[in-house]
Amino acid sequence: MESLKLPHSLRSSHGGKALIPFPSSTLSPKPPSPILPNRQFALSTGLFTRTITLFSPSILPSGHFDLTEARRMQFHTSSASASIQPMTEELMGDASKDLPVSGDSIRRRFLKFYASRGHKVLPSASLVPDDPTVLLTIAGMLQFKPIFLGKVPRQVPRATTAQRCIRTNDVENVGRTARHHTFFEMLGNFSFGDYFKKEAIKWAWELSTVEFGLPADKLWVSVYEDDDEAFEIWRDEVGVPVERIKRMGEDDNFWNSGVTGPCGPCSELYYDFHPERGVLDTDLGDDTRFIEFYNLVFMQYNKKEDGSLEPLKQKNIDTGLGLERLARILQKVPNNYETDLIYPIIEKVSKLANLSYALADDHTKMNLKIIGDHLRAIVYLISDGVFPSNIGRGYVVRRLIRRAVRTGRLLGIKGDGRGNLEGAFLPVVAEKVIELSTHIDADVKDTASRILEELKREELRFVQTLERGEKLLDEMLADALLSSKENGTAPCLSGKDTFLLYDTYGFPVEITKEVAEERGASIDMDGFDIEMENQRRQSQAAHCAVKLAVGNGADLAEDVPDTEFLGYDTLYARAVVESLLVNGNPVIQGTIREGILEVGREVEATVDAKLRQRAEVHHTATHLLQAALKKVVGQETSQAGSLVSFDRLRFDFNFHRPLLDSELMEIEGLINTWIGDATLLQTKVLPLADAKRAGAIAMFGEKYGEQVRVVEVPGVSMELCGGTHVSNTSEIRGFKIISEQGIASGIRRIEAVAGEAFIEYVNARDYHMKNLCSTLKVKAEEVTTRVENLQEELRMARNEVSALRSKAAEYKASIIASKAFPVGTSKKIRVLVECMDDTDADSLKSAAEYLVDVLQDPAAVVLGSCPGEGKVSLVAAFTPGVVDLGVQAGKFIGPIAKLCGGGGGGRPNFAQAGGRKPENLSSALEKAQSELVSILTEKAR
């Protein structure tokens, strides 16, 4: 069988036909045939094989077969060429001896292994880190960085985690190599001044060889070139042969937290896929033979400003084991993508593309892998609250989404695979990612609807610009290739063209670069950077001045006759192209269905009737909205901006306060009444002065000519407007306000839908209401009452929880009451200063009140706690006998709170305070105790 090739271009597709002529039900192994002896063949592809049962006689290698006898053959497929050969024991390997190890079980067993060795199992941190120095969580140790840097005290001596991570610095390698990912899980064990090098090395070896059963003779070790201690532990105590221990330099095996600060040597474990190649001249960086799967960092030095190293008083361990990498090893597959962590996602993509991954060529497999990888990253990022945007983390998500969408188009994916050819496919793939998320992040399923809706919206929005941009990019590349051929130079897309695609069509420069490289061209990044800088300068200058010049096309424009707008009466016309310019630069706006657009050519111009209708509906509705606003809230309101889109309208207006719900309902009612009146619109062209005298509303700041077009809804609205509108208000069908909000001082914004968008909105709301009624088991009119009851139940439950917390705090307080000690000679004052761990502020208050009652007058109590990350709570409670001595709680607690980066105060007998530096709480309480003792000793002589 010849390997199957797919064309790869922006428009390539396999036409929606299956690449192999058998139903999906035949893709699972079946029992041996009782009619024919079991004959095994293999599609030789390397390390990994899959069994597939095929019924089509057209793909069998030889012999006479009768389908009526249900004869069959088994094929084992994998990732290289697809030549057929007899099955051999070597190709099958010894997989039958070992049951498959799932990715979930690897994660579970890793955590259990270290938990049994005194490690606290901690949850994965969010992909959005607290650390301002990094954009996303890129390593398992990131959540412990403050501990390693000595900024916060350790909570436990040992910890183990399965951390979700994102890295996009080498996104171009995703799918091309066996191991690169944007999203991955890092399994780690950490020691905060507890165990060190010997234990870390021995446990890593035990985990690898005993717990997971990796053959010792297939494991190699790297150590830092000067780390004799680690070398000797591996050689003498673990027993790794010297020839399989590699000393490596600082670039590979020395970790730094920065220019200065904690640092230390590393030691790494590698798995050898080809030990038969021997031990001479080995390169652990050879991806065809080795894969690094476990990295041990021995944090033992502090790097000073002069570059010298001094030993740390507290030595730490930071390790990272790549889950996907170990799964690849244990599951005996040729790359990380074919593990059970990712392959089900790839299978979903393959089904949407009507492809067989096993029979696909390498380039097609790469594209399938890209989508499988990117969807994992996208789903978990959105679940953690990162939404697509053009800056920061949001741009990472948008870039990955757009890369996945474009890759899907390369694979020929059309629609959502459920009959809607205009639908989005990413949400369909994301459903599989969400299904696999249970043991990675349980919260993902709770945010599934939000994830799917965001993906759908972002994909469909990008597809619109992608289609236009793809055509333009195709033309640009064709010109670049032709020019290079004529001039004998290397083909290169100009920086201006690249920037146009980026700025106008939303093409990330990375995608433009990838497409160009596929066509054998490069892009002028220096020119692109110049264009970007020019735009930034123009944007900054725009705040100070407005450039009115037309540009170098001004002279040309004088020679071009005025273009008559025919869109009021028709959506089709024949025309002659006189010129193509915007600010003097040639441009194409619209879609060229056929032929070439050039000056002097006669063309047939057509407007999309459905889109025009949706725009007209929203435009006329905007006029009605302004009329209703003036009627309901006052004639002083005026338009401050607007947007007329196919799916909604946006209207900004000057007003000093939010609109009341009753006002919004009245506005909606008026507009829908006017729609139901089925009033014919009237348009006429008048002198500007006459139009104003007639009462037509003009947009403030707008420039008008001597003759103006007036659009009137008789008895309702009259405005100066050059746009297109419905002919009768009944065409609007319905109007609904979606939102009303303030966008600037004195400026409000209303967003609304009308026409077809109104119907879609109402249907969607009805769908959600039905689901809500079903969930709450009530009628629609009873939903509000039911929700109010649930809120009351929740309030009562919270009160009960608060009461229980207070009781728990009082119980803790009863235990520490015995720690109170007397101060003073003439008057014995009982003093208690204690830390109550993570007790919340209210419970801390209850504990303090309980203690002053128990200790009796005179007594002084100061308590502190860390109720949350970056939070400190403090409370001081003094009895009347202490207050009478001139010691006031409110004045005392303030300076103590400042030590924790906060402040506070209160009454003489009771005060509360807070702070932002939990790491200072211990020293702050010591300060409180010493000062309290000093003051009371002096006062109570």
ZAMARGU-4260 file (C-alpha; in steps of 0.2 Angstrom, whole numbers, plus 5000, padded with zeros to 4 digits):
<rodrens>
0) 5000/5000/5000 | 5007/5017/4995 | 5007/5030/5009 | 4993/5043/5006 | 4998/5061/5003
5) 4987/5076/5006 | 4990/5093/4997 | 4994/5106/5010 | 4989/5124/5006 | 4977/5137/5013
10) 4963/5130/5002 | 4967/5111/5002 | 4954/5099/5006 | 4951/5080/5003 | 4934/5084/4997
15) 4926/5077/5013 | 4929/5058/5007 | 4936/5045/5019 | 4954/5040/5015 | 4950/5022/5020
20) 4934/5013/5014 | 4928/5005/5030 | 4916/5010/5043 | 4921/5017/5060 | 4915/5001/5068
25) 4929/4991/5060 | 4942/5001/5069 | 4942/4989/5084 | 4950/4972/5085 | 4939/4957/5083
30) 4940/4939/5088 | 4949/4927/5076 | 4939/4921/5061 | 4933/4903/5063 | 4934/4902/5044
35) 4951/4908/5040 | 4967/4905/5050 | 4973/4920/5059 | 4985/4930/5047 | 4994/4945/5054
40) 5002/4959/5044 | 5009/4975/5049 | 5010/4993/5043 | 5028/4995/5048 | 5030/5012/5056
45) 5042/5011/5069 | 5040/5009/5088 | 5021/5009/5090 | 5008/4998/5082 | 4989/4998/5082
50) 4978/4984/5077 | 4965/4988/5064 | 4952/4976/5057 | 4949/4980/5038 | 4935/4973/5027
55) 4939/4981/5011 | 4947/4968/4998 | 4955/4982/4989 | 4968/4985/5002 | 4973/4966/5004
60) 4990/4962/4998 | 4987/4945/4989 | 4976/4930/4988 | 4957/4927/4984 | 4945/4933/4997
65) 4926/4932/4998 | 4918/4945/5009 | 4902/4934/5011 | 4913/4923/5022 | 4917/4937/5033
70) 4935/4934/5031 | 4947/4947/5039 | 4964/4953/5042 | 4972/4963/5056 | 4984/4977/5052
75) 4995/4986/5065 | 4998/5004/5061 | 5009/5018/5067 | 5018/5034/5062 | 5030/5031/5048
80) 5028/5023/5030 | 5013/5012/5027 | 5022/4997/5018 | 5014/4980/5022 | 5025/4966/5029
85) 5023/4950/5038 | 5021/4953/5057 | 5037/4948/5067 | 5040/4946/5086 | 5052/4960/5085
90) 5039/4972/5078 | 5026/4966/5091 | 5038/4968/5106 | 5034/4962/5123 | 5018/4973/5125
95) 5008/4958/5129 | 5017/4955/5145 | 5014/4973/5152 | 4996/4980/5154 | 4994/4998/5147
100) 4998/5011/5160 | 4986/5026/5159 | 4991/5044/5161 | 4979/5046/5175 | 4987/5031/5184
105) 5004/5038/5182 | 4999/5054/5190 | 4990/5045/5204 | 5005/5033/5207 | 5018/5047/5207
110) 5008/5057/5220 | 5005/5042/5231 | 5023/5037/5230 | 5029/5053/5237 | 5014/5055/5249
115) 5020/5038/5257 | 5037/5047/5260 | 5030/5061/5270 | 5026/5073/5256 | 5010/5084/5257
120) 5000/5082/5241 | 4995/5100/5236 | 4984/5105/5221 | 4990/5112/5205 | 4991/5131/5205
125) 4982/5141/5192 | 4989/5144/5175 | 4988/5162/5179 | 5002/5164/5192 | 5004/5177/5206
130) 5022/5180/5201 | 5022/5196/5191 | 5038/5191/5182 | 5030/5178/5172 | 5015/5178/5161
135) 5009/5160/5164 | 5013/5146/5175 | 5028/5138/5166 | 5035/5126/5179 | 5029/5115/5194
140) 5040/5125/5206 | 5033/5142/5202 | 5020/5142/5216 | 5034/5138/5228 | 5046/5151/5222
145) 5043/5163/5237 | 5048/5149/5248 | 5063/5145/5239 | 5068/5164/5238 | 5065/5165/5257
150) 5051/5178/5255 | 5038/5167/5265 | 5040/5153/5278 | 5037/5136/5272 | 5020/5128/5277
155) 5026/5110/5275 | 5044/5103/5274 | 5039/5092/5259 | 5027/5093/5245 | 5022/5085/5229
160) 5011/5091/5215 | 5004/5088/5198 | 5006/5105/5190 | 4997/5111/5174 | 5010/5121/5164
165) 5010/5132/5148 | 5025/5136/5137 | 5024/5144/5120 | 5042/5150/5118 | 5044/5136/5105
170) 5026/5134/5099 | 5033/5131/5081 | 5040/5114/5087 | 5023/5108/5092 | 5018/5093/5082
175) 5035/5093/5073 | 5045/5084/5087 | 5039/5070/5098 | 5040/5079/5114 | 5036/5098/5112
180) 5019/5105/5119 | 5011/5121/5124 | 5001/5113/5138 | 5009/5099/5149 | 5009/5092/5166
185) 5024/5093/5177 | 5024/5080/5192 | 5036/5086/5205 | 5042/5083/5223 | 5049/5097/5233
190) 5059/5099/5249 | 5060/5115/5258 | 5076/5113/5269 | 5072/5095/5273 | 5080/5081/5263
195) 5092/5084/5250 | 5103/5076/5236 | 5104/5058/5242 | 5086/5056/5246 | 5080/5065/5230
200) 5092/5054/5219 | 5087/5037/5227 | 5069/5041/5227 | 5069/5046/5208 | 5078/5030/5204
205) 5066/5019/5215 | 5051/5028/5207 | 5057/5025/5189 | 5064/5007/5191 | 5053/5000/5205
210) 5036/5009/5205 | 5035/5011/5186 | 5047/4996/5181 | 5058/5005/5169 | 5073/4994/5164
215) 5088/5000/5173 | 5099/4996/5158 | 5089/5009/5148 | 5091/5023/5160 | 5105/5036/5158
220) 5109/5050/5170 | 5117/5068/5168 | 5125/5078/5181 | 5133/5095/5182 | 5151/5094/5177
225) 5157/5099/5194 | 5144/5090/5205 | 5155/5076/5211 | 5143/5073/5226 | 5129/5069/5214
230) 5140/5058/5203 | 5146/5048/5217 | 5128/5045/5224 | 5122/5039/5206 | 5138/5028/5204
235) 5141/5021/5222 | 5124/5021/5231 | 5112/5019/5216 | 5124/5008/5205 | 5122/5017/5189
240) 5137/5012/5178 | 5150/5026/5175 | 5148/5025/5156 | 5129/5029/5158 | 5133/5045/5169
245) 5136/5060/5159 | 5144/5076/5165 | 5137/5091/5157 | 5140/5110/5157 | 5131/5125/5165
250) 5119/5128/5150 | 5112/5111/5152 | 5114/5106/5171 | 5114/5122/5182 | 5098/5131/5187
255) 5098/5149/5191 | 5083/5159/5198 | 5090/5175/5191 | 5106/5185/5190 | 5108/5183/5209
260) 5099/5172/5221 | 5096/5154/5224 | 5104/5142/5212 | 5111/5125/5210 | 5116/5110/5199
265) 5104/5098/5191 | 5103/5080/5188 | 5092/5072/5174 | 5086/5055/5170 | 5085/5050/5152
270) 5077/5035/5144 | 5086/5026/5130 | 5075/5019/5116 | 5090/5011/5107 | 5102/5004/5119
275) 5109/4993/5105 | 5118/5008/5099 | 5130/5006/5113 | 5138/5019/5125 | 5152/5026/5114
280) 5150/5044/5108 | 5133/5046/5115 | 5123/5062/5114 | 5109/5064/5127 | 5102/5078/5116
285) 5099/5065/5102 | 5079/5065/5101 | 5079/5050/5090 | 5087/5040/5104 | 5084/5048/5121
290) 5071/5057/5130 | 5074/5067/5146 | 5059/5063/5158 | 5064/5068/5176 | 5074/5083/5181
295) 5081/5085/5199 | 5087/5103/5204 | 5098/5104/5220 | 5096/5122/5226 | 5111/5123/5237
300) 5120/5140/5233 | 5116/5158/5233 | 5124/5168/5218 | 5131/5185/5224 | 5132/5200/5213
305) 5150/5196/5209 | 5145/5179/5202 | 5153/5170/5216 | 5143/5156/5225 | 5140/5154/5243
310) 5131/5139/5251 | 5113/5141/5256 | 5109/5138/5275 | 5093/5130/5269 | 5095/5118/5254
315) 5080/5114/5244 | 5075/5101/5231 | 5064/5105/5216 | 5060/5091/5203 | 5050/5090/5188
320) 5044/5074/5179 | 5035/5076/5162 | 5019/5066/5163 | 5017/5065/5144 | 5035/5060/5142
325) 5034/5046/5155 | 5017/5040/5148 | 5025/5039/5131 | 5038/5028/5138 | 5027/5017/5148
330) 5013/5015/5134 | 5027/5011/5121 | 5021/5024/5108 | 5033/5034/5097 | 5028/5051/5103
335) 5019/5060/5117 | 5004/5064/5106 | 5000/5045/5104 | 4998/5043/5123 | 4980/5042/5131
340) 4982/5059/5137 | 4981/5067/5120 | 4977/5054/5107 | 4958/5054/5110 | 4958/5072/5106
345) 4968/5068/5090 | 4956/5055/5085 | 4941/5067/5087 | 4950/5079/5075 | 4954/5065/5063
350) 4935/5061/5063 | 4930/5079/5059 | 4943/5079/5045 | 4937/5062/5039 | 4955/5056/5041
355) 4964/5040/5048 | 4978/5046/5059 | 4987/5029/5056 | 4987/5030/5037 | 4990/5049/5036
360) 5007/5056/5030 | 5019/5065/5042 | 5013/5082/5038 | 4995/5078/5041 | 4999/5070/5057
365) 5009/5085/5062 | 4993/5096/5059 | 4982/5084/5069 | 4995/5085/5083 | 4995/5104/5083
370) 4976/5104/5086 | 4977/5091/5099 | 4990/5100/5109 | 4983/5118/5107 | 4965/5113/5112
375) 4972/5107/5129 | 4981/5123/5132 | 4966/5134/5126 | 4953/5124/5137 | 4963/5125/5153
380) 4968/5143/5150 | 4950/5149/5147 | 4944/5138/5162 | 4957/5148/5173 | 4949/5164/5167
385) 4961/5169/5152 | 4950/5175/5138 | 4955/5180/5120 | 4962/5197/5118 | 4976/5207/5109
390) 4987/5209/5124 | 4996/5198/5137 | 4989/5181/5142 | 4974/5185/5131 | 4985/5186/5116
395) 4992/5169/5120 | 4975/5161/5119 | 4970/5171/5104 | 4985/5165/5095 | 4983/5147/5099
400) 4965/5148/5094 | 4969/5155/5077 | 4983/5143/5074 | 4971/5129/5078 | 4958/5136/5066
405) 4969/5138/5052 | 4977/5121/5055 | 4959/5114/5054 | 4956/5122/5038 | 4972/5114/5031
410) 4965/5097/5036 | 4949/5101/5026 | 4938/5102/5042 | 4921/5110/5036 | 4909/5115/5049
415) 4906/5107/5066 | 4904/5089/5060 | 4886/5089/5065 | 4878/5095/5049 | 4881/5114/5051
420) 4894/5118/5038 | 4895/5136/5044 | 4898/5130/5062 | 4913/5130/5073 | 4923/5114/5075
425) 4934/5119/5090 | 4920/5117/5103 | 4917/5100/5096 | 4935/5095/5099 | 4935/5104/5116
430) 4921/5093/5122 | 4934/5079/5122 | 4947/5089/5131 | 4934/5093/5144 | 4929/5074/5145
435) 4947/5070/5149 | 4950/5084/5162 | 4942/5075/5177 | 4959/5070/5185 | 4968/5085/5179
440) 4957/5099/5184 | 4939/5095/5190 | 4934/5114/5188 | 4935/5113/5170 | 4919/5103/5168
445) 4910/5117/5179 | 4916/5130/5166 | 4912/5119/5151 | 4898/5130/5144 | 4908/5146/5145
450) 4923/5138/5137 | 4913/5131/5123 | 4904/5147/5120 | 4920/5157/5120 | 4928/5145/5108
455) 4913/5146/5096 | 4913/5165/5096 | 4931/5167/5093 | 4933/5154/5080 | 4918/5161/5069
460) 4925/5179/5071 | 4942/5173/5065 | 4935/5163/5051 | 4927/5179/5043 | 4944/5188/5043
465) 4954/5172/5039 | 4944/5170/5023 | 4947/5187/5017 | 4965/5187/5023 | 4969/5170/5015
470) 4965/5176/4998 | 4975/5192/5000 | 4990/5182/5007 | 4989/5170/4993 | 4990/5185/4981
475) 5004/5193/4990 | 5014/5177/4991 | 5011/5174/4972 | 5018/5191/4969 | 5033/5188/4980
480) 5037/5172/4971 | 5035/5179/4954 | 5046/5194/4959 | 5060/5183/4966 | 5060/5173/4950
485) 5061/5188/4939 | 5075/5196/4949 | 5084/5180/4955 | 5082/5184/4973 | 5075/5174/4988
490) 5056/5176/4989 | 5051/5188/5004 | 5035/5195/5009 | 5037/5213/5013 | 5035/5220/5031
495) 5021/5232/5024 | 5011/5217/5018 | 5014/5207/5034 | 5008/5222/5044 | 4993/5224/5033
500) 4988/5206/5036 | 4991/5208/5055 | 4982/5225/5057 | 4968/5224/5045 | 4964/5205/5044
505) 4969/5199/5062 | 4983/5188/5055 | 4996/5184/5069 | 5013/5187/5061 | 5017/5169/5067
510) 5004/5162/5056 | 5009/5173/5041 | 5027/5167/5044 | 5021/5149/5044 | 5011/5150/5028
515) 5025/5159/5019 | 5037/5146/5024 | 5026/5133/5017 | 5026/5142/5001 | 5045/5143/5001
520) 5046/5162/5006 | 5051/5172/5021 | 5045/5188/5029 | 5053/5204/5032 | 5052/5205/5051
525) 5063/5221/5052 | 5050/5230/5040 | 5036/5223/5050 | 5044/5230/5066 | 5046/5247/5058
530) 5027/5247/5053 | 5022/5242/5070 | 5033/5256/5078 | 5025/5269/5065 | 5008/5264/5071
535) 5012/5266/5089 | 5019/5284/5085 | 5003/5288/5075 | 4992/5282/5089 | 5001/5292/5102
540) 5001/5307/5090 | 4982/5305/5088 | 4979/5310/5106 | 4986/5327/5102 | 4982/5331/5083
545) 4972/5324/5069 | 4980/5322/5052 | 4969/5328/5039 | 4979/5326/5023 | 4973/5313/5011
550) 4991/5307/5007 | 5000/5304/4990 | 4983/5300/4982 | 4976/5317/4983 | 4981/5322/4965
555) 4974/5306/4959 | 4958/5308/4968 | 4955/5324/4959 | 4955/5316/4942 | 4943/5302/4947
560) 4924/5306/4945 | 4912/5305/4959 | 4905/5288/4962 | 4887/5287/4963 | 4880/5277/4977
565) 4866/5265/4971 | 4863/5255/4987 | 4847/5264/4992 | 4838/5256/4977 | 4848/5241/4971
570) 4860/5228/4978 | 4867/5224/4960 | 4876/5235/4947 | 4888/5235/4933 | 4902/5247/4935
575) 4919/5252/4928 | 4934/5253/4940 | 4941/5270/4939 | 4954/5269/4953 | 4959/5259/4969
580) 4965/5270/4983 | 4963/5273/5002 | 4974/5287/5008 | 4983/5285/4992 | 4987/5267/4993
585) 4979/5253/4982 | 4967/5242/4991 | 4953/5229/4988 | 4938/5230/4998 | 4926/5215/4996
590) 4927/5198/4989 | 4933/5195/4971 | 4922/5180/4965 | 4930/5178/4948 | 4943/5187/4937
595) 4955/5201/4941 | 4951/5218/4948 | 4961/5232/4939 | 4958/5250/4933 | 4947/5251/4918
600) 4939/5234/4920 | 4920/5232/4920 | 4914/5223/4935 | 4898/5216/4942 | 4896/5222/4959
605) 4884/5213/4971 | 4880/5216/4990 | 4875/5201/5001 | 4856/5204/5003 | 4855/5195/5020
610) 4869/5205/5028 | 4863/5221/5021 | 4845/5217/5028 | 4853/5214/5046 | 4863/5230/5045
615) 4848/5240/5039 | 4837/5233/5053 | 4849/5238/5066 | 4852/5255/5058 | 4834/5260/5058
620) 4832/5253/5076 | 4846/5265/5081 | 4836/5280/5075 | 4821/5273/5085 | 4831/5271/5100
625) 4837/5289/5100 | 4819/5295/5098 | 4814/5284/5113 | 4828/5290/5124 | 4823/5308/5121
630) 4805/5304/5125 | 4808/5294/5141 | 4824/5302/5149 | 4823/5319/5141 | 4827/5329/5125
635) 4844/5334/5132 | 4851/5317/5128 | 4861/5316/5113 | 4871/5303/5103 | 4890/5301/5107
640) 4894/5287/5095 | 4886/5271/5088 | 4890/5255/5080 | 4878/5246/5067 | 4883/5228/5065
645) 4875/5212/5058 | 4872/5204/5075 | 4869/5219/5086 | 4868/5238/5088 | 4878/5249/5100
650) 4872/5267/5105 | 4882/5279/5116 | 4873/5294/5123 | 4876/5308/5135 | 4867/5306/5151
655) 4872/5308/5169 | 4866/5292/5178 | 4861/5274/5174 | 4844/5271/5167 | 4831/5263/5179
660) 4824/5246/5174 | 4807/5254/5172 | 4815/5267/5160 | 4823/5253/5150 | 4806/5244/5149
665) 4797/5259/5143 | 4810/5262/5130 | 4808/5244/5123 | 4790/5246/5124 | 4790/5262/5114
670) 4801/5255/5100 | 4791/5239/5099 | 4775/5249/5097 | 4783/5259/5083 | 4789/5243/5075
675) 4771/5236/5076 | 4764/5252/5068 | 4771/5247/5052 | 4776/5264/5047 | 4783/5268/5030
680) 4800/5277/5031 | 4802/5293/5021 | 4819/5300/5014 | 4822/5316/5005 | 4836/5327/5001
685) 4835/5345/5007 | 4846/5360/5010 | 4855/5359/5027 | 4846/5374/5034 | 4829/5368/5028
690) 4832/5351/5036 | 4837/5359/5053 | 4821/5370/5053 | 4811/5354/5050 | 4817/5347/5066
695) 4830/5335/5059 | 4843/5329/5072 | 4861/5331/5067 | 4875/5322/5074 | 4886/5333/5085
700) 4903/5337/5077 | 4898/5329/5060 | 4902/5339/5044 | 4888/5341/5032 | 4887/5348/5015
705) 4874/5360/5008 | 4862/5346/5003 | 4858/5333/5016 | 4848/5317/5016 | 4835/5316/5029
710) 4828/5299/5035 | 4811/5301/5044 | 4800/5289/5053 | 4784/5300/5052 | 4778/5305/5070
715) 4793/5297/5078 | 4810/5302/5071 | 4819/5313/5059 | 4838/5313/5057 | 4851/5318/5045
720) 4858/5301/5038 | 4867/5294/5023 | 4865/5276/5027 | 4853/5263/5021 | 4837/5258/5031
725) 4822/5247/5031 | 4807/5253/5020 | 4795/5249/5034 | 4797/5248/5053 | 4788/5231/5053
730) 4804/5224/5045 | 4813/5226/5061 | 4801/5213/5069 | 4807/5216/5087 | 4819/5225/5098
735) 4828/5220/5114 | 4840/5229/5125 | 4854/5218/5130 | 4864/5230/5142 | 4865/5247/5148
740) 4881/5253/5156 | 4893/5268/5159 | 4908/5269/5148 | 4915/5286/5153 | 4910/5301/5164
745) 4893/5307/5158 | 4892/5294/5144 | 4881/5279/5144 | 4880/5264/5132 | 4866/5253/5126
750) 4868/5237/5117 | 4853/5230/5108 | 4847/5217/5095 | 4834/5218/5082 | 4827/5208/5068
755) 4834/5191/5065 | 4847/5195/5079 | 4832/5198/5090 | 4824/5181/5086 | 4841/5172/5089
760) 4843/5181/5106 | 4825/5177/5112 | 4827/5159/5107 | 4843/5158/5116 | 4836/5165/5132
765) 4821/5154/5131 | 4832/5139/5129 | 4842/5144/5145 | 4825/5148/5154 | 4818/5131/5150
770) 4834/5123/5156 | 4834/5133/5172 | 4816/5128/5175 | 4820/5110/5172 | 4835/5111/5185
775) 4825/5120/5198 | 4809/5110/5194 | 4798/5126/5194 | 4788/5136/5181 | 4796/5151/5173
780) 4785/5163/5184 | 4792/5154/5199 | 4810/5155/5195 | 4813/5171/5204 | 4804/5165/5220
785) 4814/5149/5220 | 4831/5158/5217 | 4827/5170/5232 | 4823/5155/5243 | 4839/5147/5238
790) 4849/5163/5242 | 4840/5163/5259 | 4845/5145/5262 | 4863/5149/5257 | 4863/5164/5268
795) 4857/5154/5283 | 4870/5140/5278 | 4884/5153/5278 | 4878/5160/5295 | 4879/5142/5302
800) 4896/5140/5295 | 4902/5156/5302 | 4895/5151/5319 | 4904/5134/5318 | 4920/5143/5313
805) 4918/5154/5328 | 4915/5139/5340 | 4931/5131/5332 | 4941/5147/5335 | 4934/5147/5353
810) 4940/5129/5355 | 4957/5134/5349 | 4957/5148/5361 | 4953/5137/5376 | 4968/5127/5372
815) 4980/5142/5371 | 4972/5151/5386 | 4985/5142/5397 | 4999/5150/5388 | 4994/5167/5396
820) 5007/5174/5408 | 5007/5187/5422 | 5015/5204/5420 | 5017/5218/5433 | 5020/5218/5452
825) 5006/5228/5460 | 4993/5222/5448 | 4995/5205/5440 | 4989/5207/5422 | 4987/5191/5412
830) 4995/5193/5394 | 4992/5182/5379 | 5000/5185/5362 | 4998/5170/5350 | 4996/5165/5331
835) 4981/5156/5327 | 4986/5149/5310 | 4973/5152/5296 | 4959/5158/5307 | 4948/5170/5297
840) 4945/5188/5304 | 4928/5185/5311 | 4933/5169/5320 | 4949/5178/5327 | 4938/5191/5334
845) 4927/5178/5343 | 4942/5170/5350 | 4949/5186/5357 | 4932/5190/5365 | 4932/5172/5372
850) 4949/5174/5379 | 4947/5190/5388 | 4931/5183/5397 | 4941/5167/5402 | 4956/5176/5408
855) 4946/5189/5417 | 4950/5207/5421 | 4964/5213/5420 | 4970/5205/5404 | 4977/5209/5387
860) 4975/5198/5372 | 4984/5200/5355 | 4980/5187/5341 | 4986/5185/5323 | 4982/5174/5308
865) 4985/5171/5290 | 4967/5168/5283 | 4973/5168/5265 | 4987/5170/5253 | 4994/5187/5255
870) 4983/5191/5270 | 4986/5195/5288 | 4973/5197/5302 | 4976/5205/5319 | 4965/5208/5334
875) 4969/5216/5351 | 4957/5214/5366 | 4960/5224/5382 | 4949/5223/5398 | 4944/5238/5407
880) 4958/5236/5420 | 4971/5237/5406 | 4962/5252/5397 | 4962/5261/5414 | 4981/5261/5414
885) 4981/5271/5398 | 4984/5257/5386 | 4972/5257/5372 | 4969/5243/5359 | 4966/5254/5344
890) 4982/5264/5346 | 4992/5248/5350 | 4988/5237/5336 | 4991/5250/5322 | 5010/5250/5323
895) 5010/5231/5324 | 5000/5230/5308 | 5012/5241/5299 | 5025/5228/5301 | 5014/5216/5291
900) 5011/5229/5277 | 4995/5235/5283 | 4986/5245/5296 | 4970/5246/5307 | 4963/5252/5323
905) 4947/5253/5334 | 4941/5256/5351 | 4951/5257/5367 | 4946/5240/5372 | 4945/5231/5356
910) 4953/5234/5339 | 4956/5224/5322 | 4969/5226/5309 | 4975/5218/5293 | 4991/5217/5282
915) 4998/5210/5266 | 5014/5202/5272 | 5011/5185/5280 | 5029/5182/5281 | 5031/5196/5294
920) 5017/5190/5306 | 5029/5180/5317 | 5041/5195/5320 | 5026/5206/5322 | 5018/5196/5336
925) 5035/5195/5344 | 5036/5214/5344 | 5018/5215/5350 | 5022/5204/5365 | 5039/5213/5370
930) 5030/5230/5369 | 5015/5225/5378 | 5026/5217/5392 | 5036/5233/5393 | 5022/5245/5394
935) 5011/5235/5406 | 5027/5231/5417 | 5029/5250/5418 | 5011/5254/5421 | 5008/5240/5434
940) 5022/5244/5446
</rodrens>
